[in-house]
Amino acid sequence: MKKLHLIISVIIVIPVALVYGTAHQVLLPWLFHFEAGTTNLHNVLRAFMGLYLGMSTLWLAGIFNKRYWQTATVCNIIFMAGLALGRLVSFLTDGFPSSILTIGFFGETILALFGYYNLHTYNAADSTSTR
């Protein structure tokens, strides 16, 4: 349970990163009905891929090495809450997107809250057991 938010995040974020960075010319038009038609947009999507894979690497470190769990969890909370907040701003300013992106908002919000819950639950338990 302690690492579940990180495991779920890795399972979701790595494939999304690969879509953004390698398969965006095929999958983005099919999923979201838009094309990445410029070199600049290709570059931005590949940078997103790098960011997502970098964050996933930290989360994997938190899954497999208890010394990194807290750092990975804080990073995961900020990452997921940042995505959800950005989508919320878009909802308010641009309107609602497709179902898959709306579902993404709820998933990101749940993962941020789940990570926050785990951080406080397991940090409290760890500090109590060391006294």
NORLINNOR-V370161 format. One record per helix or strand of 2 or more residues. SS is the DSSP state (H for helix, E for strand). FROM is the first residue (numbers start at 1). LEN is the number of residues. If there is no record, write none. Layout:
# NORLINNOR-V370161
[[SS FROM LEN] [SS FROM LEN]]
This chain:
# NORLINNOR-V370161
[[H 4 18] [H 24 9] [H 39 26] [H 66 29] [H 99 31]]
